[in-house]
Amino acid sequence: MKFYEVHYPYYALLKAETKEEALKLYIDAVCDDDGSLSQELKEVERDYALAMYSRAKTEDGKDIPIPVILEDFQDDESKVLLIDSTLL
C-alpha cells in the first residue's frame, strides 16, 4: 500500500494501491475534482503517514486508539484515513 496526501481544496490522508485509486477515494469521500487534484495529490512515506494519523483526533476529540491505528496501517484495504475537520 501507498500513502497519499492532499492539502487543497481540503486536507486528506489516503491509503491506496495507486494514485488513481487515491484520486477516486478522495472524490468519493471528500470533494469533487476541480481539475487540479492530480497535481495536489502527493505520495508520502509510510512513516510520515503513520505519524500524522497517530496525532489525529476522532470526531469527538479523543485520540485514535493504538489498536485501530495498527489495524488501519496493516490491512490491505484502501481507505481515507484523515479528512479536513471542516468537513465533519
C-alpha positions as CSV (number, residue, x, y, z in Angstrom):
1,M,0.0,0.0,0.0
2,K,1.0,3.6,-0.6
3,F,0.0,6.7,1.2
4,Y,-1.1,10.0,-0.3
5,E,-1.8,13.4,1.0
6,V,-3.8,16.3,-0.4
7,H,-3.8,19.9,1.1
8,Y,-6.1,21.7,-1.4
9,P,-9.0,22.1,-1.6
10,Y,-9.4,20.1,1.6
11,Y,-6.8,18.1,3.5
12,A,-6.9,14.3,3.3
13,L,-4.6,11.4,4.1
14,L,-5.4,8.4,2.0
15,K,-4.2,4.8,1.7
16,A,-4.4,3.1,-1.7
17,E,-2.6,0.8,-4.1
18,T,-2.3,3.5,-6.9
19,K,-2.5,7.2,-7.3
20,E,-5.7,6.7,-9.5
21,E,-7.3,4.8,-6.7
22,A,-6.4,7.5,-4.2
23,L,-7.9,10.1,-6.5
24,K,-11.2,8.1,-6.7
25,L,-11.3,7.7,-2.9
26,Y,-10.8,11.5,-2.5
27,I,-13.5,12.3,-5.0
28,D,-15.9,9.8,-3.4
29,A,-15.3,10.8,0.2
30,V,-14.1,14.4,0.3
31,C,-15.0,16.5,-2.7
32,D,-15.1,16.7,-6.5
33,D,-12.0,17.3,-8.6
34,D,-11.8,20.9,-9.8
35,G,-9.1,19.9,-12.3
36,S,-6.1,20.4,-10.0
37,L,-6.5,17.3,-7.8
38,S,-4.0,15.1,-9.6
39,Q,-1.4,17.8,-9.1
40,E,-2.3,18.3,-5.5
41,L,-2.2,14.6,-4.6
42,K,1.3,13.7,-3.4
43,E,2.7,10.3,-2.3
44,V,4.1,10.4,1.2
45,E,6.3,8.0,3.2
46,R,4.6,5.4,5.3
47,D,6.3,6.7,8.5
48,Y,5.1,10.2,7.8
49,A,1.5,9.0,7.2
50,L,1.7,6.9,10.4
51,A,2.9,9.9,12.4
52,M,0.2,12.2,11.0
53,Y,-2.5,9.6,11.6
54,S,-1.3,8.8,15.2
55,R,-1.5,12.5,16.1
56,A,-5.1,12.9,14.8
57,K,-8.2,13.0,16.9
58,T,-11.6,11.3,16.4
59,E,-14.7,13.4,15.7
60,D,-15.4,13.6,19.5
61,G,-11.8,14.9,20.2
62,K,-10.3,11.7,21.5
63,D,-7.1,10.1,20.5
64,I,-7.4,7.3,17.9
65,P,-6.7,4.0,19.9
66,I,-3.4,2.4,19.0
67,P,-5.0,-0.9,18.0
68,V,-7.1,1.0,15.5
69,I,-4.1,2.8,14.1
70,L,-2.2,-0.5,13.7
71,E,-5.1,-2.3,12.1
72,D,-5.7,0.6,9.6
73,F,-2.0,0.5,8.6
74,Q,-1.6,-3.2,8.4
75,D,-4.7,-4.2,6.5
76,D,-4.8,-4.3,2.7
77,E,-7.9,-2.1,2.4
78,S,-7.8,1.2,0.6
79,K,-9.3,4.0,2.7
80,V,-9.4,7.6,3.6
81,L,-7.5,7.9,6.9
82,L,-8.0,11.6,7.6
83,I,-10.0,14.4,6.2
84,D,-10.2,18.2,6.9
85,S,-12.1,18.8,10.1
86,T,-14.2,21.5,8.5
87,L,-15.9,18.7,6.5
88,L,-17.0,16.8,9.7
